Amino acid sequence: MRMYDILAKKRDGGTLAAEEIAFVIAGYTSGEIPDYQMAAFLMAVFLRGMDKAETAVLTDCMARSGDVVDLSAIAGVKVDKHSTGGVGDKTTLVVAPLAAACGVKVAKMSGRGLGHTGGTVDKMEAIPHMRTTLSGEEFIRQVNEIGLAVIGQSGNLAPADKKMYALRDVTATVNSIPLIASSIMSKKLAAGSDAILLDVKTGSGAFMKTLEDSIALAAAMVDIGEANGRRTAALITSMDAPLGHAIGNSLEVAEAVATLQGRGPADLTEVCLELCAGMLALAGQGTHDDCRAKAEGAIADGSGFARLRQMVAAQGGDASVIDDASRFAPAVARAEVAAPVAGYITGMDTEGIGTAAMLLGAGRATKEDEIDYAAGMVLHAKTGAYVQAGAPLATLYAADEKRLGAGREKLLQSISFGEKVPALAPLVLARVDKDGVRQY
């Protein structure tokens, strides 16, 4: 078998056999296939696409290119949840404890933030002494004991994806549905859960800006999961405004805690309840309405909050900041941002707002950047709200006045004002599963 022949076949629109795809992934992971040939392969896929069977095989080969986590020692149904990334998206810190409190096992590996999107591991590490690396034995024992563990991704999880993504990033082949779907799902398959719920963001703060593209990505990922023996479903949720009010690591932990205590923002609470209901339904706990009621009950009786506190303590974190968020180290500098004009907030460039938080120190422009866990912002008004000129829009937190100035400027550039009430899209726009697409 020759790479040249495989490249020619895909270039001409052919369908690759499973053994051909396996040859490509194994050869590239081992270094036998050079970057220039893999770049040609990625461009051929970008231009010619892949069918469902090809994409499922590609993803499976990528998943098996490194460690594959064996969760068979954990009793019960293991359900994973993955978000495609957004601004203010602290849903894992709410949804995972709620699902665990309802009897689902959550053995989750999460990532870090880069650019305008935040990362769950960064938020967790805002908790003093919190460990996001556990041995395999510790990980499995903790999930068996409290139903929940969230850690950083293994260094050798789907190494083919890491190499391929780095190459896609410099060859203009990132924006391809088969390549995006296989990148995400290879890590989910390697992580070992029985079922996977996907939270596919859409809108100005999402990677996929349109509902059509978001549904196409969700459908591709659901097909991959089902083809590889995992019960899989996806919700399409809005990222046309930040989720919740808090953006920034310790600020978002505090808002997640408030949500588990029944004091969270309405939009964040709604999305979390829908995600938890989806996880419970995949675990076979009943209809959507039954599962939604269980999730609501885990907030009302405090069991979801108790489960988060248990996880923090089990992973060495200082649980006192979960009990009292004022114990988080405060930011060195803060400033209020006022509305420049009177009117309705007619739109938010969510990506721009995420960039503003990064400029404040809450995120990374490069993987080497350090995060200021206290930095970020709390929004006081969002799309649809009417504000008077001079009314508070947000409170900013940073290490110094220079960062506050940069964050303020970018934030104001990212908010539009007008005289008419804007139409607001639903928070959950569609559900995608093996039976098809249902739009709301």
C-alpha positions as CSV (number, residue, x, y, z in Angstrom):
1,M,0.0,0.0,0.0
2,R,1.3,3.4,-1.0
3,M,0.4,6.8,0.4
4,Y,0.6,8.2,-3.2
5,D,-2.2,5.9,-4.3
6,I,-4.4,6.8,-1.4
7,L,-3.8,10.5,-2.1
8,A,-4.8,10.1,-5.7
9,K,-7.9,8.1,-4.8
10,K,-9.2,10.8,-2.4
11,R,-8.1,13.6,-4.7
12,D,-10.3,12.1,-7.4
13,G,-13.3,11.8,-5.1
14,G,-13.0,8.1,-4.2
15,T,-14.1,6.4,-1.1
16,L,-11.3,5.1,1.1
17,A,-11.4,1.6,2.5
18,A,-11.0,1.1,6.2
19,E,-7.5,-0.4,5.8
20,E,-6.4,2.6,3.7
21,I,-7.5,5.0,6.4
22,A,-5.8,2.9,9.1
23,F,-2.6,2.9,7.0
24,V,-2.6,6.7,6.9
25,I,-3.3,7.3,10.6
26,A,-0.8,4.6,11.8
27,G,1.9,5.8,9.4
28,Y,1.5,9.5,10.3
29,T,1.4,8.8,14.0
30,S,4.6,6.7,13.8
31,G,6.4,9.3,11.6
32,E,6.6,7.0,8.6
33,I,4.3,9.3,6.6
34,P,5.8,12.8,6.3
35,D,4.0,16.1,7.0
36,Y,3.9,17.1,3.3
37,Q,1.9,13.9,2.4
38,M,-0.4,14.3,5.4
39,A,-1.0,17.9,4.4
40,A,-2.0,16.7,0.9
41,F,-4.3,14.1,2.5
42,L,-6.0,16.7,4.7
43,M,-6.5,19.1,1.8
44,A,-8.0,16.2,-0.3
45,V,-10.5,15.5,2.6
46,F,-11.2,19.2,3.0
47,L,-12.1,19.5,-0.7
48,R,-13.7,16.1,-1.4
49,G,-15.2,15.2,2.0
50,M,-15.7,11.9,3.6
51,D,-18.9,9.8,3.9
52,K,-20.3,8.5,7.2
53,A,-18.4,5.2,7.1
54,E,-15.1,6.8,6.2
55,T,-15.4,9.4,9.0
56,A,-16.3,6.7,11.6
57,V,-13.3,4.7,10.7
58,L,-11.0,7.7,10.6
59,T,-12.2,8.6,14.1
60,D,-11.8,5.1,15.5
61,C,-8.2,4.9,14.1
62,M,-7.4,8.3,15.7
63,A,-8.9,7.2,19.0
64,R,-6.8,4.0,19.0
65,S,-3.5,5.8,18.1
66,G,-2.7,6.2,21.8
67,D,-4.1,5.4,25.2
68,V,-7.7,4.1,25.3
69,V,-9.2,4.5,28.8
70,D,-10.8,1.3,30.2
71,L,-13.6,2.3,32.5
72,S,-15.0,-1.3,33.0
73,A,-13.9,-1.2,36.6
74,I,-16.5,1.5,37.3
75,A,-19.9,0.2,38.1
76,G,-22.9,1.6,36.3
77,V,-23.4,3.6,33.2
78,K,-20.7,6.2,32.4
79,V,-21.9,9.3,30.5
80,D,-19.6,12.0,29.1
81,K,-20.5,15.5,28.2
82,H,-18.6,17.6,25.7
83,S,-19.0,21.3,24.7
84,T,-17.6,22.7,21.5
85,G,-16.5,25.8,23.5
86,G,-17.9,29.1,24.3
87,V,-17.7,32.2,26.6
88,G,-18.9,31.9,30.2
89,D,-19.5,28.1,29.6
90,K,-19.0,26.7,33.0
91,T,-21.7,24.0,32.5
92,T,-19.5,21.0,33.3
93,L,-19.1,22.3,36.9
94,V,-22.9,22.3,37.2
95,V,-24.0,19.4,35.0
96,A,-21.4,16.8,36.1
97,P,-22.3,17.0,39.8
98,L,-26.0,17.1,39.0
99,A,-25.8,13.9,36.9
100,A,-23.7,12.2,39.5
101,A,-26.2,13.1,42.2
102,C,-28.9,11.5,40.0
103,G,-27.0,8.2,39.8
104,V,-25.0,8.5,36.6
105,K,-21.3,7.9,36.7
106,V,-19.2,10.8,35.2
107,A,-15.6,10.0,34.5
108,K,-14.6,13.1,32.5
109,M,-11.5,14.4,30.9
110,S,-11.7,18.1,30.1
111,G,-9.4,20.6,28.3
112,R,-7.9,24.0,28.8
113,G,-9.0,27.3,27.2
114,L,-7.3,29.0,24.3
115,G,-8.2,32.3,22.7
116,H,-11.7,33.6,23.4
117,T,-13.0,30.3,24.9
118,G,-12.5,29.2,28.4
119,G,-11.5,25.7,29.6
120,T,-12.9,23.6,32.4
121,V,-9.5,22.6,33.7
122,D,-8.4,26.2,34.1
123,K,-11.6,27.0,36.0
124,M,-11.0,24.0,38.3
125,E,-7.4,25.1,38.9
126,A,-8.7,28.4,40.2
127,I,-9.7,26.5,43.3
128,P,-6.6,26.5,45.6
129,H,-4.7,23.2,45.6
130,M,-7.2,21.5,43.2
131,R,-5.6,18.5,41.4
132,T,-6.6,18.0,37.8
133,T,-4.2,15.1,37.3
134,L,-5.0,11.7,38.9
135,S,-3.5,8.3,38.4
136,G,-5.7,5.8,36.7
137,E,-6.4,4.0,40.0
138,E,-7.3,7.2,41.8
139,F,-9.6,8.3,38.9
140,I,-11.5,5.0,38.9
141,R,-11.7,4.8,42.7
142,Q,-13.0,8.3,43.0
143,V,-15.8,7.7,40.4
144,N,-16.8,4.5,42.1
145,E,-16.9,6.2,45.5
146,I,-18.6,9.5,44.7
147,G,-19.8,9.1,41.1
148,L,-17.7,11.9,39.7
149,A,-14.2,12.9,38.7
150,V,-13.1,15.6,36.3
151,I,-9.5,15.8,35.2
152,G,-7.2,17.1,32.4
153,Q,-6.8,15.1,29.3
154,S,-4.1,12.4,29.2
155,G,-0.9,13.4,27.4
156,N,-1.2,10.3,25.1
157,L,-4.9,10.5,24.4
158,A,-5.4,10.4,20.6
159,P,-1.9,11.5,19.7
160,A,-2.8,11.3,16.0
161,D,-5.3,14.1,16.5
162,K,-2.7,16.3,18.2
163,K,-0.4,15.9,15.2
164,M,-3.2,16.3,12.6
165,Y,-4.6,19.4,14.3
166,A,-1.3,21.2,14.4
167,L,-0.9,20.5,10.7
168,R,-4.5,21.6,9.9
169,D,-3.9,24.8,11.7
170,V,-1.2,25.8,9.2
171,T,-2.6,24.4,6.0
172,A,-6.1,26.1,6.0
173,T,-7.9,22.8,6.6
174,V,-9.4,23.4,10.0
175,N,-13.0,24.2,8.8
176,S,-14.0,20.7,7.5
177,I,-16.9,18.8,9.1
178,P,-15.3,15.3,8.9
179,L,-12.0,16.6,10.3
180,I,-13.6,18.7,13.1
181,A,-15.9,15.8,14.0
182,S,-13.2,13.2,14.0
183,S,-10.9,15.5,16.1
184,I,-13.5,15.9,18.8
185,M,-14.9,12.4,18.8
186,S,-11.5,10.6,18.7
187,K,-10.8,12.0,22.2
188,K,-14.3,11.2,23.4
189,L,-14.1,7.6,22.2
190,A,-10.6,7.2,23.8
191,A,-12.0,8.5,27.1
192,G,-14.0,5.3,27.4
193,S,-17.6,6.4,28.5
194,D,-20.7,4.3,27.5
195,A,-22.6,7.4,26.2
196,I,-21.8,10.9,25.1
197,L,-23.9,14.0,25.2
198,L,-22.5,16.8,22.9
199,D,-23.2,20.5,23.5
200,V,-22.7,22.1,20.1
201,K,-22.5,25.9,20.4
202,T,-23.8,28.1,17.7
203,G,-23.7,31.9,17.1
204,S,-21.2,34.7,17.4
205,G,-19.1,33.2,20.2
206,A,-19.0,29.7,18.7
207,F,-16.7,28.0,16.2
208,M,-19.8,27.2,14.1
209,K,-21.6,30.5,13.5
210,T,-24.7,29.3,11.8
211,L,-27.4,26.8,12.9
212,E,-27.1,24.9,9.7
213,D,-23.4,24.3,10.2
214,S,-23.9,23.5,13.9
215,I,-26.5,20.9,13.0
216,A,-24.2,19.4,10.3
217,L,-21.4,19.0,12.8
218,A,-23.6,17.6,15.5
219,A,-25.1,15.0,13.1
220,A,-21.6,14.0,12.0
221,M,-20.5,13.5,15.6
222,V,-23.6,11.6,16.5
223,D,-23.1,9.3,13.5
224,I,-19.5,8.7,14.7
225,G,-20.5,7.8,18.2
226,E,-23.3,5.5,17.2
227,A,-21.1,3.8,14.6
228,N,-18.5,3.1,17.3
229,G,-21.0,1.7,19.8
230,R,-21.6,4.7,22.0
231,R,-25.1,6.1,22.7
232,T,-24.7,9.6,21.5
233,A,-26.9,12.7,21.2
234,A,-26.3,16.5,20.8
235,L,-28.0,19.7,21.8
236,I,-27.5,22.8,19.8
237,T,-27.2,25.7,22.2
238,S,-26.9,29.4,21.7
239,M,-23.6,31.3,22.0
240,D,-25.0,34.6,20.7
241,A,-24.4,36.0,24.2
242,P,-22.1,34.7,27.0
243,L,-23.6,32.0,29.1
244,G,-24.4,33.4,32.5
245,H,-23.0,36.7,33.8
246,A,-19.5,35.7,34.9
247,I,-16.5,35.3,32.5
248,G,-13.2,34.3,34.1
249,N,-12.0,31.4,36.1
250,S,-12.7,31.9,39.8
251,L,-15.7,34.1,38.9
252,E,-17.2,31.2,36.9
253,V,-16.6,28.7,39.7
254,A,-18.5,31.0,42.0
255,E,-21.4,31.3,39.5
256,A,-21.5,27.5,39.0
257,V,-21.8,27.1,42.8
258,A,-24.6,29.6,42.9
259,T,-26.4,27.7,40.1
260,L,-26.1,24.4,42.0
261,Q,-27.6,26.3,45.0
262,G,-30.6,27.5,43.0
263,R,-29.3,31.1,42.7
264,G,-27.8,31.0,39.3
265,P,-28.6,33.1,36.2
266,A,-31.7,31.9,34.3
267,D,-30.0,31.2,31.0
268,L,-27.2,29.1,32.6
269,T,-29.6,27.2,34.8
270,E,-31.8,26.4,31.8
271,V,-29.0,25.1,29.6
272,C,-27.6,23.0,32.5
273,L,-30.9,21.4,33.3
274,E,-31.4,20.5,29.6
275,L,-27.8,19.1,29.4
276,C,-28.3,17.1,32.6
277,A,-31.6,15.7,31.4
278,G,-29.9,14.7,28.1
279,M,-27.2,12.8,30.0
280,L,-29.7,11.0,32.2
281,A,-31.8,10.0,29.2
282,L,-28.8,8.5,27.5
283,A,-28.2,6.5,30.7
284,G,-31.7,5.1,30.5
285,Q,-33.3,7.0,33.3
286,G,-36.6,7.8,31.6
287,T,-38.2,10.3,29.3
288,H,-36.8,13.8,28.9
289,D,-39.4,15.2,31.3
290,D,-38.6,12.5,33.9
291,C,-34.9,13.3,33.6
292,R,-35.4,17.1,33.7
293,A,-37.4,16.7,36.9
294,K,-34.6,14.6,38.5
295,A,-32.1,17.3,37.6
296,E,-34.3,20.0,39.1
297,G,-34.6,17.9,42.2
298,A,-30.8,17.6,42.6
299,I,-30.6,21.4,42.7
300,A,-33.6,21.8,45.0
301,D,-32.4,19.2,47.6
302,G,-28.8,20.3,47.5
303,S,-27.4,17.0,46.4
304,G,-25.8,18.4,43.2
305,F,-23.9,21.1,45.3
306,A,-22.9,18.4,47.8
307,R,-21.5,16.3,45.0
308,L,-19.4,19.2,43.6
309,R,-18.0,19.8,47.1
310,Q,-17.1,16.1,47.5
311,M,-15.3,16.2,44.2
312,V,-13.3,19.3,45.1
313,A,-12.3,17.8,48.4
314,A,-11.4,14.4,46.9
315,Q,-9.1,16.1,44.4
316,G,-7.3,18.1,47.1
317,G,-9.1,21.4,46.5
318,D,-9.9,23.9,49.2
319,A,-13.6,23.3,49.6
320,S,-13.9,26.5,51.8
321,V,-14.1,28.5,48.5
322,I,-17.0,26.4,47.4
323,D,-18.8,27.2,50.7
324,D,-17.9,30.9,50.5
325,A,-16.8,32.3,47.1
326,S,-15.5,35.5,48.9
327,R,-12.5,33.3,49.9
328,F,-11.2,33.4,46.4
329,A,-8.2,35.7,46.1
330,P,-9.5,39.0,44.8
331,A,-8.2,40.8,41.7
332,V,-5.7,43.5,42.2
333,A,-7.6,46.1,40.1
334,R,-11.3,46.5,39.2
335,A,-13.4,49.0,37.2
336,E,-17.0,49.6,36.3
337,V,-18.0,49.9,32.7
338,A,-21.0,52.2,32.0
339,A,-23.4,52.2,29.1
340,P,-22.3,54.9,26.6
341,V,-25.9,55.5,25.4
342,A,-29.4,54.8,26.4
343,G,-31.2,52.0,24.6
344,Y,-31.7,48.3,24.2
345,I,-28.7,46.0,23.9
346,T,-29.5,44.7,20.5
347,G,-26.5,42.3,20.1
348,M,-23.3,41.0,21.5
349,D,-20.2,39.9,19.7
350,T,-19.6,37.0,22.1
351,E,-16.2,36.2,20.6
352,G,-15.2,39.8,21.1
353,I,-16.4,39.7,24.7
354,G,-14.3,36.5,25.2
355,T,-11.3,38.3,23.8
356,A,-11.9,41.2,26.2
357,A,-11.8,38.7,29.1
358,M,-8.5,37.3,27.7
359,L,-7.1,40.8,27.5
360,L,-8.0,41.2,31.2
361,G,-5.9,38.1,31.9
362,A,-8.6,35.5,32.2
363,G,-7.4,33.5,29.1
364,R,-4.5,32.7,26.8
365,A,-3.5,34.0,23.4
366,T,-0.9,31.2,23.2
367,K,-0.6,27.9,25.0
368,E,2.4,29.3,27.0
369,D,0.5,32.3,28.5
370,E,-0.2,32.4,32.2
371,I,-3.7,32.8,33.5
372,D,-4.8,35.2,36.2
373,Y,-7.5,33.2,38.0
374,A,-9.0,36.3,39.5
375,A,-9.3,38.2,36.2
376,G,-12.4,38.5,34.2
377,M,-15.8,40.3,34.2
378,V,-19.3,40.1,35.5
379,L,-21.9,41.3,33.1
380,H,-24.8,43.3,34.5
381,A,-26.9,43.5,31.3
382,K,-27.1,41.3,28.2
383,T,-28.9,41.2,24.9
384,G,-32.5,42.4,25.2
385,A,-32.0,44.5,28.3
386,Y,-32.8,48.3,28.3
387,V,-30.1,50.4,29.8
388,Q,-29.8,54.1,30.6
389,A,-26.8,56.1,29.6
390,G,-24.3,55.7,32.4
391,A,-25.9,52.6,33.8
392,P,-23.5,49.7,34.8
393,L,-22.8,47.2,32.0
394,A,-20.1,45.2,33.6
395,T,-17.5,45.0,36.4
396,L,-14.0,44.2,35.2
397,Y,-11.2,42.5,37.2
398,A,-7.5,42.5,36.2
399,A,-4.0,42.7,37.6
400,D,-3.4,46.4,36.5
401,E,-5.0,49.5,35.0
402,K,-3.5,48.8,31.5
403,R,-5.3,45.5,31.3
404,L,-8.5,47.1,32.5
405,G,-8.3,49.7,29.8
406,A,-7.7,47.1,27.0
407,G,-10.6,44.9,28.3
408,R,-13.0,47.9,28.6
409,E,-12.3,49.1,25.0
410,K,-12.8,45.6,23.6
411,L,-16.0,45.0,25.6
412,L,-17.6,48.2,24.4
413,Q,-16.7,47.4,20.8
414,S,-18.5,44.1,21.2
415,I,-21.9,45.5,22.4
416,S,-24.5,47.0,20.1
417,F,-27.3,49.4,21.2
418,G,-30.6,50.4,19.5
419,E,-34.1,51.7,20.0
420,K,-36.0,48.5,19.3
421,V,-36.3,45.4,21.4
422,P,-34.3,42.6,19.6
423,A,-35.7,39.2,18.9
424,L,-34.1,36.6,21.1
425,A,-33.3,33.1,19.8
426,P,-34.1,30.1,22.1
427,L,-31.2,28.9,24.4
428,V,-31.6,25.4,23.0
429,L,-32.2,25.4,19.3
430,A,-32.2,21.8,18.3
431,R,-31.6,18.2,19.4
432,V,-29.8,15.7,17.2
433,D,-29.7,11.9,17.8
434,K,-29.7,8.7,15.9
435,D,-33.4,9.3,14.9
436,G,-32.6,12.6,13.3
437,V,-32.9,16.4,14.0
438,R,-35.6,18.1,16.0
439,Q,-35.5,21.9,15.9
440,Y,-37.3,24.0,18.6
